[in-house]
Amino acid sequence: MKTLVIGLDCAAPEIVFNLEGLPNLRKLMAGGCFGRLESVIPPITVPAWMCMSTSQDPGSLGVYGFRNRSDHSYKGLSVVNSSSIQSEAIWDVLAHSGKQCVVVGVPPSYPPRKVQGVNVGCFLTPDTKVNEYTYPPSVKQEIEAVVGDYPVDVKGYRTDNKAWLRDQIYEMTKKHFEVIRYLMDTQDWDYFQFVEIGLDRIHHGFWKYHDKLHRHYEAGNPFESVITDYYHYLDREIGETLEMLDNDTAVLVVSDHGAQRLEGGFCVNQWLYREGLLALKEPPVGPTPFSPNLVDWKNTKVWSEGGYYARVFFNVQGREPEGTIAAAGYDAFYAEMKAKFEALMDDRGAPMGSLVFRPSEIYQNCRNVAPDMIVHFGALFWRSIGGLGYSELYLQENDTGPDDCNHAQFGTFILNAPNVKLRGEIAGMRLLDIVPTLLDAMGVPKGVSMQGSSLLQR
C-alpha cells in the first residue's frame, strides 16, 4: 500500500470541516476519519512538522522554534536547518524496509538531507536559483524544466500590498502542485509527503478580512473572500492530485497547527524592563530589535526571545556568565514569574489569559538549551514582541510587518486508507500520533524513540 501525505500548513479545522464547496476533501472525509489535531507546544511550523514526522516533542528534538540558543552565553540565537534534526523521521524508518520515499517542502529541509528517494527543500531555502535544494541534485534541473523558477515561499509576504500577495501565493502554489504531480508520476515511491506553505501565508496576510471577530474586520472589504477562495482552489488541486492514485493508496491530509485571529502584539522585553527585571546599558530611542549587547547582564534577571510565543530565559548563577538568580532560588523565581505572566491584562483592561509552560513538565526530554518557560500570550491571541524602545506595551502590528493571525493549538487531519475501517469524526488525536498511525497502517513497526500511539490501537 502506498501512502500520500498532503500537508497543509496552518489548515484551520473550523474552515476545513465547515466550508461548503470542498468536494474532494469531503469525499476523503466520507470514506475515512477526521478531526481536530492537537499540535505540540509551541504550535509553530518549526518544529511542528518534524515533531509529526519523528513522533517526538520539541524538547526531545532539541528545537524550540526557528531560532534557539546554542549555548548558555548571551551571544544570541542559532537558526534551525535540516542538520538541527538528529532523530529518525518516518521516511528514514521506511528506508530500513527498502521503501522509496519522496519528501517535498517539509520544514526544515534545507540543506536537503539524503533520503532513499527524493527530497526537495522547504521555504527555508535561501535562493533556489543559487542554492542546491534537492536530493539528488539532478532533481533541481528536472523541476526547472517543469516550472522554471521554483518558489519555496513568497518573499516579503508580510506586506500591505494585498493584491500582489494574493497573486504571488497562487502562483507559488500552482507551481508546487505541478512539481508534486510530476514527481508522483516520474518517481518510484511508496511514501510521498509534501507541505504546502501557501495556506499559512494566506492566513497571515488576510485573516482580518475574513474573520468577523477580528478587531480590524470590515464588512464588505475587497479581500473578504480571499481565504475561502484559496481553500476552494486547494481542494481543486488536491482533487487533480488524487486522480493519479489507485485504490490501494492511503491518503492523509494534515496540518501542523491551526489559525486564529491576532489581537495584537505584547512587548515582553519592554514590560520586563519596566518591571525592573531586565536592565539595559542605555534605553534605546525608538523601537529597536532586542540584542544581547543592549543588556546590563549583571543587573538582569530575565529576558525573552521569540515571535509567535515567548521563550523566556532566566539569568542563573553558575549557568549564564553573569547570572543573578541563585540556583537555590530558581523554583521560587519561576513561581513568581509564572504568576506575573498569568496576571497580565490586555490593552482593554481584561485578563489576557496567558498560558505558561515549564519545558521539563511538558516534554519527555529537554535537549540542547531549553527555555526556562514558554509563554503563550492570551492563549496565542496575542503574539510576543521582543524588541525594546516602545512607548506602549501593546502593538497592533508586529515587529516584522503586517500580520493578521496567530497559530492555534488545534490543526486538522483527514485519514482515508483502504485498510483503516474507522469512520467519522475522531476526538483526541495528537500530532505525535500521526506517524505511528501511518506506520501501523503500513504494517511497519514504529521507531523506538517515537512518543505517539497509533489511532488503530485504541
TAUR-V481342 format. One record per residue. N is the residue number from 1. RES is the residue in three letters. SS is DSSP state (H for helix, E for strand, C for the rest). PHI is phi as a letter, one per 40 degrees, with the letter a starting at -180 (999 if undefined). D_LAST is the distance of its C-alpha to the last C-alpha in whole Angstrom. Layout:
N,RES,SS,PHI,D_LAST / N,RES,SS,PHI,D_LAST
//
This chain:
1,MET,C,999,22 / 2,LYS,E,c,23 / 3,THR,E,b,21 / 4,LEU,E,b,23 / 5,VAL,E,b,22 / 6,ILE,E,c,24 / 7,GLY,E,c,24 / 8,LEU,E,b,26 / 9,ASP,C,c,27 / 10,CYS,C,g,27 / 11,ALA,C,d,26 / 12,ALA,C,c,25 / 13,PRO,H,d,23 / 14,GLU,H,c,25 / 15,ILE,H,c,27 / 16,VAL,H,d,25 / 17,PHE,C,c,23 / 18,ASN,C,b,27 / 19,LEU,C,c,30 / 20,GLU,C,c,31 / 21,GLY,C,g,33 / 22,LEU,C,b,30 / 23,PRO,H,c,29 / 24,ASN,H,c,28 / 25,LEU,H,c,25 / 26,ARG,H,c,25 / 27,LYS,H,c,24 / 28,LEU,H,c,21 / 29,MET,H,c,20 / 30,ALA,H,c,21 / 31,GLY,C,c,19 / 32,GLY,C,a,16 / 33,CYS,E,b,14 / 34,PHE,E,a,15 / 35,GLY,E,i,15 / 36,ARG,E,c,17 / 37,LEU,E,b,16 / 38,GLU,E,c,17 / 39,SER,C,c,19 / 40,VAL,C,c,21 / 41,ILE,C,b,24 / 42,PRO,C,c,26 / 43,PRO,C,c,25 / 44,ILE,C,b,28 / 45,THR,H,d,28 / 46,VAL,H,b,29 / 47,PRO,H,b,27 / 48,ALA,H,d,24 / 49,TRP,H,c,24 / 50,MET,H,c,24 / 51,CYS,H,c,21 / 52,MET,H,c,19 / 53,SER,H,c,21 / 54,THR,H,b,20 / 55,SER,C,f,17 / 56,GLN,C,b,20 / 57,ASP,C,c,21 / 58,PRO,H,d,25 / 59,GLY,H,c,26 / 60,SER,H,c,25 / 61,LEU,H,c,26 / 62,GLY,C,g,29 / 63,VAL,C,b,30 / 64,TYR,C,b,30 / 65,GLY,C,i,31 / 66,PHE,C,c,34 / 67,ARG,E,b,36 / 68,ASN,E,b,36 / 69,ARG,E,c,38 / 70,SER,C,c,39 / 71,ASP,C,a,41 / 72,HIS,C,c,42 / 73,SER,C,c,45 / 74,TYR,C,b,46 / 75,LYS,C,c,47 / 76,GLY,C,h,44 / 77,LEU,E,b,41 / 78,SER,E,c,40 / 79,VAL,E,c,38 / 80,VAL,C,c,35 / 81,ASN,C,b,35 / 82,SER,H,c,33 / 83,SER,H,c,35 / 84,SER,H,c,33 / 85,ILE,C,c,30 / 86,GLN,C,b,29 / 87,SER,C,c,26 / 88,GLU,C,c,25 / 89,ALA,C,c,23 / 90,ILE,H,d,21 / 91,TRP,H,c,24 / 92,ASP,H,c,26 / 93,VAL,H,c,23 / 94,LEU,H,c,23 / 95,ALA,H,c,27 / 96,HIS,H,c,27 / 97,SER,C,c,25 / 98,GLY,C,g,28 / 99,LYS,C,c,27 / 100,GLN,C,c,29 / 101,CYS,E,b,28 / 102,VAL,E,b,29 / 103,VAL,E,b,29 / 104,VAL,E,b,31 / 105,GLY,C,g,31 / 106,VAL,C,c,28 / 107,PRO,C,c,30 / 108,PRO,C,c,31 / 109,SER,C,b,33 / 110,TYR,C,b,36 / 111,PRO,C,c,38 / 112,PRO,C,c,36 / 113,ARG,C,c,34 / 114,LYS,C,c,34 / 115,VAL,C,b,32 / 116,GLN,C,c,32 / 117,GLY,E,i,33 / 118,VAL,E,b,34 / 119,ASN,E,b,33 / 120,VAL,E,b,35 / 121,GLY,C,c,35 / 122,CYS,C,b,34 / 123,PHE,C,c,36 / 124,LEU,C,c,37 / 125,THR,C,c,39 / 126,PRO,C,c,43 / 127,ASP,C,a,45 / 128,THR,C,c,44 / 129,LYS,C,c,47 / 130,VAL,C,b,48 / 131,ASN,C,c,45 / 132,GLU,C,c,43 / 133,TYR,C,b,40 / 134,THR,E,b,38 / 135,TYR,E,b,37 / 136,PRO,C,c,39 / 137,PRO,C,d,42 / 138,SER,H,c,44 / 139,VAL,H,c,41 / 140,LYS,H,d,42 / 141,GLN,H,c,45 / 142,GLU,H,c,43 / 143,ILE,H,c,42 / 144,GLU,H,c,45 / 145,ALA,H,c,46 / 146,VAL,H,c,44 / 147,VAL,H,b,44 / 148,GLY,C,g,47 / 149,ASP,C,c,46 / 150,TYR,C,b,42 / 151,PRO,C,c,41 / 152,VAL,C,c,38 / 153,ASP,C,a,38 / 154,VAL,C,c,41 / 155,LYS,C,c,43 / 156,GLY,C,g,44 / 157,TYR,C,c,42 / 158,ARG,C,c,43 / 159,THR,C,a,46 / 160,ASP,C,c,48 / 161,ASN,C,c,48 / 162,LYS,H,c,46 / 163,ALA,H,c,47 / 164,TRP,H,c,47 / 165,LEU,H,c,44 / 166,ARG,H,d,42 / 167,ASP,H,c,44 / 168,GLN,H,c,43 / 169,ILE,H,c,39 / 170,TYR,H,c,40 / 171,GLU,H,c,42 / 172,MET,H,c,40 / 173,THR,H,c,36 / 174,LYS,H,d,39 / 175,LYS,H,c,39 / 176,HIS,H,d,36 / 177,PHE,H,c,35 / 178,GLU,H,c,38 / 179,VAL,H,c,37 / 180,ILE,H,d,33 / 181,ARG,H,c,34 / 182,TYR,H,c,37 / 183,LEU,H,c,35 / 184,MET,H,c,32 / 185,ASP,H,c,35 / 186,THR,H,b,37 / 187,GLN,C,c,35 / 188,ASP,C,c,33 / 189,TRP,C,a,29 / 190,ASP,C,b,26 / 191,TYR,E,b,24 / 192,PHE,E,b,26 / 193,GLN,E,b,25 / 194,PHE,E,b,27 / 195,VAL,E,b,28 / 196,GLU,E,c,30 / 197,ILE,C,c,32 / 198,GLY,H,c,34 / 199,LEU,H,c,32 / 200,ASP,H,c,32 / 201,ARG,H,c,35 / 202,ILE,H,c,36 / 203,HIS,H,c,34 / 204,HIS,H,c,36 / 205,GLY,H,c,39 / 206,PHE,H,b,39 / 207,TRP,H,c,37 / 208,LYS,H,c,39 / 209,TYR,H,c,41 / 210,HIS,H,b,38 / 211,ASP,C,c,36 / 212,LYS,C,c,38 / 213,LEU,C,c,37 / 214,HIS,C,c,38 / 215,ARG,C,c,42 / 216,HIS,C,b,44 / 217,TYR,C,c,42 / 218,GLU,C,b,45 / 219,ALA,C,c,45 / 220,GLY,C,g,47 / 221,ASN,C,c,46 / 222,PRO,C,c,47 / 223,PHE,C,b,44 / 224,GLU,C,c,42 / 225,SER,C,b,40 / 226,VAL,H,d,39 / 227,ILE,H,c,36 / 228,THR,H,c,35 / 229,ASP,H,c,37 / 230,TYR,H,c,35 / 231,TYR,H,c,32 / 232,HIS,H,c,34 / 233,TYR,H,c,35 / 234,LEU,H,d,32 / 235,ASP,H,c,30 / 236,ARG,H,c,33 / 237,GLU,H,c,33 / 238,ILE,H,c,29 / 239,GLY,H,d,31 / 240,GLU,H,c,33 / 241,THR,H,c,31 / 242,LEU,H,c,28 / 243,GLU,C,c,31 / 244,MET,C,c,32 / 245,LEU,C,c,28 / 246,ASP,C,c,28 / 247,ASN,C,c,25 / 248,ASP,C,b,23 / 249,THR,E,b,23 / 250,ALA,E,c,19 / 251,VAL,E,b,20 / 252,LEU,E,b,19 / 253,VAL,E,b,21 / 254,VAL,E,a,20 / 255,SER,C,b,22 / 256,ASP,C,c,22 / 257,HIS,C,a,23 / 258,GLY,E,b,25 / 259,ALA,E,b,28 / 260,GLN,E,a,30 / 261,ARG,E,c,34 / 262,LEU,C,b,36 / 263,GLU,C,c,38 / 264,GLY,E,i,40 / 265,GLY,E,b,41 / 266,PHE,E,b,41 / 267,CYS,E,c,44 / 268,VAL,H,c,42 / 269,ASN,H,c,45 / 270,GLN,H,c,47 / 271,TRP,H,c,46 / 272,LEU,H,c,46 / 273,TYR,H,c,49 / 274,ARG,H,c,50 / 275,GLU,C,c,49 / 276,GLY,C,g,51 / 277,LEU,C,c,48 / 278,LEU,C,b,48 / 279,ALA,C,b,52 / 280,LEU,E,b,54 / 281,LYS,C,c,57 / 282,GLU,C,a,58 / 283,PRO,C,d,56 / 284,PRO,C,c,56 / 285,VAL,C,c,58 / 286,GLY,C,g,56 / 287,PRO,C,d,52 / 288,THR,E,a,51 / 289,PRO,C,d,48 / 290,PHE,C,c,47 / 291,SER,C,a,49 / 292,PRO,H,d,49 / 293,ASN,H,c,52 / 294,LEU,H,c,53 / 295,VAL,E,c,52 / 296,ASP,C,c,54 / 297,TRP,H,c,51 / 298,LYS,H,c,53 / 299,ASN,H,b,53 / 300,THR,C,b,49 / 301,LYS,C,b,46 / 302,VAL,E,a,43 / 303,TRP,E,a,43 / 304,SER,E,b,40 / 305,GLU,E,b,39 / 306,GLY,C,h,37 / 307,GLY,C,b,37 / 308,TYR,C,c,34 / 309,TYR,C,a,33 / 310,ALA,E,b,35 / 311,ARG,E,c,35 / 312,VAL,E,b,37 / 313,PHE,E,b,39 / 314,PHE,E,c,41 / 315,ASN,C,c,44 / 316,VAL,E,c,44 / 317,GLN,C,c,47 / 318,GLY,C,g,47 / 319,ARG,C,b,44 / 320,GLU,C,c,45 / 321,PRO,C,d,49 / 322,GLU,C,b,51 / 323,GLY,C,c,48 / 324,THR,C,b,49 / 325,ILE,E,c,46 / 326,ALA,C,c,46 / 327,ALA,H,d,43 / 328,ALA,H,c,44 / 329,GLY,H,c,44 / 330,TYR,H,d,40 / 331,ASP,H,c,38 / 332,ALA,H,c,41 / 333,PHE,H,c,41 / 334,TYR,H,d,37 / 335,ALA,H,c,37 / 336,GLU,H,c,40 / 337,MET,H,c,39 / 338,LYS,H,d,36 / 339,ALA,H,c,38 / 340,LYS,H,c,40 / 341,PHE,H,c,38 / 342,GLU,H,c,36 / 343,ALA,C,c,39 / 344,LEU,C,c,40 / 345,MET,E,b,41 / 346,ASP,C,c,41 / 347,ASP,C,c,45 / 348,ARG,C,b,45 / 349,GLY,C,g,45 / 350,ALA,C,c,41 / 351,PRO,E,d,39 / 352,MET,C,c,37 / 353,GLY,C,g,34 / 354,SER,C,c,33 / 355,LEU,E,b,30 / 356,VAL,E,b,31 / 357,PHE,E,b,28 / 358,ARG,C,b,29 / 359,PRO,H,d,28 / 360,SER,H,c,27 / 361,GLU,H,c,25 / 362,ILE,H,b,23 / 363,TYR,C,b,23 / 364,GLN,C,c,22 / 365,ASN,C,a,25 / 366,CYS,C,b,28 / 367,ARG,C,c,30 / 368,ASN,C,f,34 / 369,VAL,C,b,35 / 370,ALA,C,c,33 / 371,PRO,C,c,34 / 372,ASP,C,c,35 / 373,MET,E,a,33 / 374,ILE,E,b,31 / 375,VAL,E,b,32 / 376,HIS,E,b,31 / 377,PHE,H,c,34 / 378,GLY,H,f,34 / 379,ALA,H,f,30 / 380,LEU,H,g,31 / 381,PHE,C,c,33 / 382,TRP,E,b,36 / 383,ARG,E,b,36 / 384,SER,E,c,38 / 385,ILE,E,b,41 / 386,GLY,C,c,43 / 387,GLY,C,c,46 / 388,LEU,E,b,49 / 389,GLY,C,g,53 / 390,TYR,C,c,51 / 391,SER,C,c,53 / 392,GLU,C,b,50 / 393,LEU,C,c,47 / 394,TYR,E,b,45 / 395,LEU,E,b,45 / 396,GLN,C,c,44 / 397,GLU,C,a,44 / 398,ASN,E,c,43 / 399,ASP,C,c,44 / 400,THR,C,b,44 / 401,GLY,E,h,45 / 402,PRO,C,d,43 / 403,ASP,C,a,40 / 404,ASP,C,b,38 / 405,CYS,E,a,35 / 406,ASN,E,b,32 / 407,HIS,E,c,29 / 408,ALA,E,b,26 / 409,GLN,C,c,23 / 410,PHE,E,b,20 / 411,GLY,E,b,21 / 412,THR,E,b,19 / 413,PHE,E,a,17 / 414,ILE,E,b,17 / 415,LEU,E,b,15 / 416,ASN,E,b,17 / 417,ALA,C,b,17 / 418,PRO,C,c,18 / 419,ASN,C,b,16 / 420,VAL,C,b,13 / 421,LYS,C,c,13 / 422,LEU,C,c,11 / 423,ARG,C,b,14 / 424,GLY,E,g,15 / 425,GLU,E,c,14 / 426,ILE,C,b,11 / 427,ALA,C,b,12 / 428,GLY,C,g,11 / 429,MET,E,c,11 / 430,ARG,E,b,13 / 431,LEU,C,d,16 / 432,LEU,C,c,15 / 433,ASP,H,c,11 / 434,ILE,H,c,13 / 435,VAL,H,c,15 / 436,PRO,H,d,12 / 437,THR,H,c,11 / 438,LEU,H,c,14 / 439,LEU,H,c,15 / 440,ASP,H,c,12 / 441,ALA,H,c,13 / 442,MET,H,c,17 / 443,GLY,C,g,16 / 444,VAL,C,b,17 / 445,PRO,C,c,16 / 446,LYS,C,c,16 / 447,GLY,C,c,19 / 448,VAL,C,c,19 / 449,SER,C,c,20 / 450,MET,C,c,17 / 451,GLN,C,b,15 / 452,GLY,C,c,12 / 453,SER,C,b,9 / 454,SER,C,c,7 / 455,LEU,H,c,6 / 456,LEU,H,c,6 / 457,GLN,H,b,4 / 458,ARG,C,c,0
//
